[in-house]
Amino acid sequence: MYRFLLTPRWWGINVFVVLAIPFCIFMGSWQLGRFEDRVQDHESAKAQAQEQSAGGRQTKARPLDALLPVDQETSGEQATATGRYGEQLLVPDRELDDKRGFYVLTLLRTDGGRSLPVVRGWLPGDADAAKAPAAPKGKVTVTGALQASESPGSNGVSAAGGLPRGQLGAISSASLVNLVRDDVYDAWVTLTKADSGMKAVPATAPSNTGLDLKAFQNLGYTGEWFVFAGFVLFMWFRLFRREAEVARDARLGLLPAAPEAAPKP
């Protein structure tokens, strides 16, 4: 009854199914592993940032240039830089402890000639230059958590434009290039201890480390591969059942007789 399985057509179908299902399961498992790795990286980076912000993880501060460029390993590490404070900007619409306020950011012109954005602290309310304390004069050495440049629209960073003069939406060299003449580092530092009258801004987890769009793409691909494996198995069973029914009907003589060919003139 099942001799049709030995036909060349069914040999090809069976070989395809035998190869396709393990391949789909492997690819689905690989995508699931990628998703789990991203979640684990996100949790580790988040825990690291929280420990450093709370002072639970005491790491020796290193020179800024030794930690650049900022990546998942160096983001949140304690960095030191020496220079003189210059232009000061405000970063509005930033929350801290569920309260709305703004960052006070001051550019530190380092001994190397480049300027480092330094978030000296946070203040509640609307951004107001009169509320922001002036930066210390003379040569200073700052210590704080190293952070990667922000992207508008991510991690609570406002994407709104048209800010008043002296205000900045996203802390990044791309945003600062049109506001200041300095050669700015593609990174910034949030002080471990805020200047007088302000609250310290905690370090944030690095981007692209977990529950972002790419992570959920991996999870979506996982479902697609497993669904495709199930679809292959379903189609094989459907074809098999149809062929078995045809073979059974032929054995029982239930198939309609083929029309006789018309005689040639």
N, C-alpha and C positions, 0 to 999 in steps of 0.2 A: 504493500500500500504506500510505503514511503520510499519507493525506489526512485522517485523524482529527485530525492536529495543527492543522488549519485550522478545526476546530469551535469554537464559542464556549466550550465547557467547557475545551478544551485551551488556548485563548487565555488564559483566566483562570489555569489552572495554570502556564503558562509565564511569564506576567507576575509571578506570585507568586514563582516560583523565581528569576527574574532580579533581582528586588528583594531577596529574602530573603537570598540567599547573600552579596552584597556587604555588606549591612547587618551580618550575623553576623561576617564577617571584620573589618569596621571596628570593631565593638564588642569583639571578641576582641583585636584589636591595641591598642585603647585601654586595656583592662584590663591587658594585658601591659606597656604603657608605664607605667601607674600602679605596677605591681609593681616594675619596674626603677627608677623614680624613688625609691620608698621604700627600696629596697636601697641606692641611691647616697647618699641622705640619711643612712641608717644608717651607712654606711662613712665618710662625711665627718664625721659627728658623733663617731663612735668615734675616728677619727684625731685630731680636734681635741682630744678629751678626753685622749688619750694624750700628745699633744705638750705640752699644758698641764701634765699631771701630771709629765712628765719634764723640764719646763723648756725643752723644745725650741722652744716658741713664746712669745716674750716679748711680752706685751701690757701696755700701761699700765693699771693698775688704775683703775677709775672708781667714783664714789660709788654706793652701793647703790641709792638711789632712782632713779638715772639708768638702771638696768638692769632695773627692774621694769615690768610683770610678766615673769616668766621665760618665755621661749619658746625655740624651736629656735635662734634667733640669739644670745640672751644666755646660754643655759645653758652653763656652763663658763667664762664670762668672769670675769676677775679683778675682784673687787669689794672696796671698802673701807667700813668702818663704824666709828664711834667711839662709845664708851659705857662702861658699867661692867658687869662680869660679875655675874650673879645666881645663880639656882638651877642646879644641876648634875644631869644625868640620865645614865644609862648605856643604851646600845643594844646588847643582847646578840646573840649568834649572827651575827656578821659576820666574813667571811673576808677575809684579806689575805695575799697570797703563799702561797695554799693552806694557810693556818693559821687555825684558829678563834679568835675573840677577840671584842672588843666595842669600840664607839666610846665616847669620852668627849665628851658634848655639854653645853655650857654656854650658857645664855641670856644674850645681851648686850643690856642695856637701852640703847638708843641715845638720842642727844640729842633725837630726835623723840618719845620716850615709848614707842615700840613695842619689842618684844624680838625679836632675831634669833637663831635657833638656830645655834650655831657648833660644828662638830665639831673639837675641838682636837687629836684624834689617836686612835690605835688601840692597844690593849693585848692581848696574847695571854691565852688561858684564859677561865675563867668570869667573868661580870660581877661585879665586887666593888668596892664603893665605896671600900674601904680601899686598893685598888691605884691608884685614879685620883688623880693629883696635883691639888691645889687650884688654882683659877683665880687669875691675877694680881689683886692688889688695885689699887684706884684706877682712874683713867680710862685706857683703852687704845684703840688703833686696830688693827683686825684687817684682814688682807688674805687673801683666799682665793677659790677657785672657787665661783661662784654655782650653786646646784642647785635644781631644782624639787622641790616636795613629793613624797614617796614615796607609793606605793600598796601596801597589804599584798598579798603574794602575787606581786609582780612584781620583776624584777631582783634576786632573792635576798633580798627583804624578807620577813621572817617574817610570817605571818598569824595566828600563835598569840596567844591572849589570856591573861588571867589572870596577867600578869607581876607580880613583886613591886613594892612601892612604890619609886619612884625609878628605874624602868626603863621604857623606851619601845620599842615594836615597830617603828613606822614614823615616820620624821622628817617630820612634816607638821603644819600648823596644826590640822587636824581631830583629830589624836591628842593634841596638846598642850592643846587647849582644856579638856579635863577634868582636866588635871594641874596647870596653873598658872593664875594669875589674870591674867597679863599679856596684853596685846593682841599677838599673835604674827604676824610676817610670814609670808605664804604662800610661803616660800622658806627656804633655809638655805645656809650657807657652810662649806666644808671648808678649813681653813687650809693655805696653801701650805707653810708650815714648821710642823710640829707643835710643841707645847710640849714642854719638857724631859721625857725619859724615854718618849716615845711616838713612833709612826710616823705620818707624814702619810697621810691617807686620800685616794687619788686621785679625781679627778672622774670621774663616769660620763656616758655619752652620754645625751642627753635622750630621754624616752620618745616613743612614736608616731613613730619615725623609722626605719622599716625592717622588720626581720624580726619583726613582731608579728602578731597575729591578723588585722588589717585587710589586711596585705600578702599573707598567704596566702589571704585571701578574694578579693583581686584575682586571684591566680594561679588559684584555683578557677573564678572566673567566666570567665577566659580559656579554660580547657579546655571549659567548658560552651558558650560561644558557638561555638567551632570544631567541637565535636561536633554541635551543632545544624545548622551549615552542612553538615556531612557527611551528617546525617540527611535534610535537605531534598533533597540531590542523590540520595541512595539511594532515597528514596521516589519521586522523579520518574522515575528509571530503572526502578524496579519497575513503576510504572503504565504507563510507555511500553512496556516489554516485554510486559506483559499485553495492552495494546490492540493491539500489533503482532501477537501470536499470535492474537488474536480475529479481526483483519482478514485474516490469512493463512488461517485455517481457513474463514472465510466465503468467501474467494476460491476455495478448493479444494473447497468444498461439504462440508466436514467437520462443520459445525454441525448439531445435530439440528433437524429441522423443527419449526416451532412448531405446537402442537396446534390443530386446527381448532375453531372455536367451535361449540358445540352449537346446532342449529337451534331457533329460537323456536317454541313451540307455537302 
